[in-house]
Amino acid sequence: MITCDIIKRHSPASFGNGLPLEEIQMEKIHLDGISCVGVAGLGLIGGSMARALKTYTECTVCGCDTDPAATNAALEQGAVDRCAEDASVFSDSDIVFVALYPQQAIDFVQKNVTYFKPGCIIADLCGVKRRTVHALSGFCAAHGLVFIGGHPMAGKETWGFSGSDADLFRGASMILTPDAHTPADARLCLECLFHAVGFARVTITTPEAHDSMIAFTSQLAHVVSSAYIKSPRAQMHSGFSAGSYKDLTRVAKLNPRMWTELFLDNADDLCCEIDTIISHLQEFKTAVAAHDGETLYRLLDEGRAIKEALDR
C-alpha cells in the first residue's frame, strides 16, 4: 500500500511557499508499490505526465506513441526511460495512463489488453468520462485489470510533445470517476501519485456528473471563444483590444480534431449549456434593442453578484 503521509511531506505543490520549482532542492518521491508507470500517447498531456513522473518520482517511466518523432524526443529529453510504438513496453507497468482521444483510448486498451500485467491500474486522461468508463471499466475488470476514468484540469493552447511540461499539473485539480469495479486501494494509489506530481487536489465524482459539469466549465467556454473570434471585426482588433479580448479568445486556438470528438461525445450536456447561454444572450439583446436601461442594469448586476459570490 502507498502511504499518503509520504506524499504530503514531499509533494511539489506544497514545497517552497510558492517559490519556482527550479529554486527548490527536491528529493524524488518513492511510491511504495509503484515502480513502473506507463504513458500511452506522448502529446501535451501524456508528455507532461511522463515528464512529471520522471522529475518528481523514482518511478521508471515507459512511453508509447505511434509517432516516432514523439518517442524519439521523449527518450532524448529524458521524459521516459523506455519507449516503443506499441503497448509491449507496458508489460511490467503497475499503472498505465492512456492520454489519447476517447475512441482511440477505448481501442488501445481493448486491442492491447494482453500486454498489461495482472492487477495493472489503467486510467484514461480524456476530457469526457461516460464514454470511456462505460466501455472500459467492466471490460478491464473481466481481464483482471482495474480501470479508472481520469481528467486532469490543466492544459495549454498548444498540443503535441513539444508543448509538454513537467509542471503543467502543479496546483491543478485531478478528477477521478471510480465506479463499482474500482477497488479502494487502487483509487488511493492514484490519488497519492497525483499529489506527488503536483496536483493540489483530487476531485471524486461520477462519469455522469463529470460530463455535465465539464460541458459548462470547459466545453462551453471553447464554443463561445470560437464563435466570438468569428466576428468580422476580429480582423481589425489591433489597437482596440486589451485584457477582455485576450481572455475571451485564448481558447479559440484549440485542437479542432480533439474538441470535435469531445463535443460530440458530450452532445446532450453541451447542447443544454448552449441553449442556456443563448437564452441569456437573448435577454441582453432584447434589453439593448429596447434601450431598456433598467433591465440591462439588472442583468449586468446579477452577473456581477454571481461572480463575486463564487470568488469568495
N, C-alpha and C positions, 0 to 999 in steps of 0.2 A: 504493500500500500504506500502511496505517496502521502507525506505529511504536509499539510498546508502551512504548518509553523515554519518549515524551511523556506517556503515560498515567500511568506510575509517578511522574513528577515532579509531576503536578498532581492526582492522584486525591484527591477529598474524603475518602475513607476513611482516607488516610494523613496528612492535614494536622492540625496543631494539637495533637498529642498528647492527643486526646480532648476538646479544647475544643468547646463548641457551635459549630455552623457559622456562626451569626449573628455570632459574635465573630471570625471569620476572614475576612480580605480575600481572596476567591477570584478568581483570574483564570479566565475561562471557557476551557474546553479546546477547542482546534481539532483536529478529527479529519480527517486527510488522507483524501480520497476519499469523505467523508460530508458532504454539505452539507445534505441534507434527509431528515428521518425522519418517517414516518407512524405514527399510532397509531389503530387501529380498535377502538372500544369505550372510552368515557371513564368507566368505572366506577372502583372503588378502585384496581385495578392499572394499568389503562390511563391513568387520570388522573394517577396518581403517576408513571408513566413519562414522560408528557408534561411534567409539572412538573419532573422531574429533568433531562430533556434541556434544557429552557429555562433552568434555573437554573445548570447546570454545564457546558454545552457551547455552542458557537457555532452549532449546527445550527438550521436552520429546522425548525419542528415543525408538522406538519399533522394535524388530528384528524378523526375521522369517528364519528358516533353517530346512531342513529335517533331519539334523544330530543332534541328542540330545547332543552329546559332544560339538558341537559348540554353541548351545543355552545355555547349562549349563555354559560353560566357559564365554560366553558373560555376563550372569547375575552375575556370581561370581566375575568377574573382573570389573563390573560397566560400561561396554560398552553400555548397554541398560537398560532401566527401566522396560520394559516388553518384554517377548519373547514367541514364540509359534512355532509349527512345521507347521502351516498353516496360510493363509492370514487373518484369522478373527481378528488378532491382529492389523490390519491396518484400522479398521472401523472408527477411528477418526483421521487418519493421514492427514495432509494438503499436504504433499509431500511424495512420496514413491520412493526410489531408488531401482532399480532392478539390483543387481550385480550377474547375472547368465550368463551362456553361451548363445549365441544368440537364439538358438531354445528353450532352457529352459525359457529364458526371455519371448519370444513370448507366449509359452504355459502357463506360470504362469499368465500373465496379462489376457489372454483370458479366462482361466479357472476360475479366481478369480475376474472377473470384478464386480460382485455384492457386493463384500466386500468393495470396495473403495467408499468413500463418494462423493457426487456430487461436481464437480469442483476440485477434487484432481489432483495434478500435478504428473505425473508418468514419471520418467526419467530412462532409462536404462544406464548402465555403461559398455556396451560391447565394444570390440575392433574393431567392424565393424558397419557401420551405415545404409547402404542401406537396408539390410535385416530387421532389427528391425523397422526402421522408416516406411518403406513401409507396413509392416504387422500390425503395431500398431497405427500409427497416426490417420488414418481415423476411425479405429475401436474404439479407445478411444473417439474421438470426437462424434461419434454416440451414445455413452453411457454417455455423459455429463462429460467426463474427458478430461484432457489435457496430451498429450504425447509429450515428447521432447527427442530426442536422445542425449546422452552424452558420453564422453570418457575422463576419467582423464589420463593425460600423466604422470603417476607415476607407480612404481612397484618395485618388488624385485625378486630375483632368488629363491623365496620360494612361497608356496601357502598354503591356509588354515588360519583359525582364529589365530593360534599360531604365525603367522608372522605379524599380523596386528599391526598398529602403528598410533597413533593419529596425528603424524607429517609427515606421508607419503606424504601428498599433499603440504607441506609447500614449497612455491616458484615455484610450478609446474604450468603447463598450463592445463586448463579445456576446452575441446572442446564441443560446443553445436551445434546441427544441427536442428534449428527450421524450420518449413515449413508453408504452408498456413493455417494449423489448429492451429498454435501457437499464442495465444494472447500475446501482447507486455508485459502486466504486469506479465504474467507467466514467461517469459524469464527474466525480470528484477528481479523477486523474486529469481530465481535460481542463477543468477549472484551474487546477494548480499550474498546469503547463501554460495556460493563457496568462495568468498573473506573472509567470516567470518571463514571458517575452514582452511584457509591458502593458497589457490591458489593465485598466483601472477597475473595471467591474465586469461581472458575467451576469447577464440577464437570462433568466429561465422562463420560457413561455411555451405555448403550443404552436405547431405549424400554422394553424388557422389564425391565431391571434397575431403571430409574426407577420403574415402576409397582409392582414388587414391594416396593421399599423404602418408597415413599410410602404403600402400604397400611398399613405399620406406623407410620412416623413421623408421619403426618398423619391419614389416614382413620380408622384405628382409634381415635385419640385423640378424634376428633369423635363417633364412635359411642358410646364409653364415656362421654363427657361428657353426651351427650344421654340415654343410658339412666340414668345416675346421678341426674340432676336430676328424673327422673320418680318418685322415691320420694315417697310421701305426706308424709314428714317435711320435705321441702324447703319446704313452705308454712309451716313453723314454725321455720325455721333461725335467725331473728334472735335474737341474744343467745347463740347456741350455736355460731356458726361463726367461723372465722378463715382463716388462710392456706391450709390444705389444702383447705377447701371452695371458696375462690375459685379456686385453681389448677385444681381438677378440673372446675369448672363454667364456666370462662371461655369455652371454645369451643362451649358449647351454644348460645350466642347466634350462630347461623350463618344463612347464606342457604340455606333449605331447597331451593329450586329448583336452585341450582348444585350443592349437595352430593348431591342425589338423582342427578343426571346423572353426577357423578364416581364415586359409589359403584357405580352400575350399569355404567359403562364399565370398572370395575376389579373386577368381581364375584368373579372367581376368586381373585385375590390377597387381596382384603379378606375373603372368607369363610374363607380359610386362617388369617388373623390372628385373626378372631373365634373360630374353633374353638380356636386355641391359647390365647387368654386364658380361654375358657370352661373349658378343662381345668385351667388354673392356679387359677381361682376355685373349681372343684370340689375341688381339693386342700385349699384353705383351709377350705371349708365342711365337708369331711369331718373335718379335724383339730379344728375348733372344736366341731362337734357331738359328737365323741367325747371332748372335754376332753383331747385328746392334746397336752399341752404340749411334749413333746419334738419331735414332728413340726412343730407350729406354729412353734416356735423355729427349727427348721432351715429351714423355708420362708421365714420373715422374714429370717433371716441370709443365705440365698442371694441374696435380692433386694438386700439392703444391699450385699453384696460385689460384685455385678454393677454396681450403680450407682456405687460408689466407684471401681471399676476403669475404668469408662467416663469418669469425670470427671477422671482423672489426666492 
